[in-house]
C-alpha cells in the first residue's frame, strides 16, 4: 500500500495559512464597516494652537501675535557677533613625559585637562609648573600651544 503524501506538518501549515486568510478578511470587513466615509471637511480639519499642539478647534484670532520679518534670524550668527574670551589661559602641568614629548595641563578656570605636545612649547616645562598657554582645536580635542612658564 502506498503512503499518503500529505504529512502532519503539511496539514498544520495549511490550517495556519487558511486561518490567517480568514482573519485578514475579517479585519478588512471590519475596516470597511467602520470607515469614516461621509465626514464633512470641518470634521476632518485639524488646527495648530499657539503652543504648537494639534487640536480640532480653530485658533482664537485675539491670541494672534504680530512678528516682524526683521526679527527672524535664519542660520547661525557670525563669529564676530559671539563674545570672544581671553585667548591666553593659565594652568598647571599635571603630567609631562619628556621622553615621549607630551603631557597635560589642567586649566585653572575651567578645570579641564588640555593636551600639550613638545612642538607647542615656547620653553621647557615639567610637572607641577604653572604655565600660560593658548588653545587651538586639534583632531582629537583641544591642544595647548605657545606654552611658557609663569
PyMOL commands that set and color helices and strands:
alter all, ss='L'
color gray80, all
select helices_A, chain A and resi 8-33+41-44+61-63+69-71+79-81+118-120
alter helices_A, ss='H'
color red, helices_A
select strands_A, chain A and resi 47-48+54-55+89-97+102-107+113-117+130-138+141-149
alter strands_A, ss='S'
color yellow, strands_A
deselect
rebuild
show_as cartoon
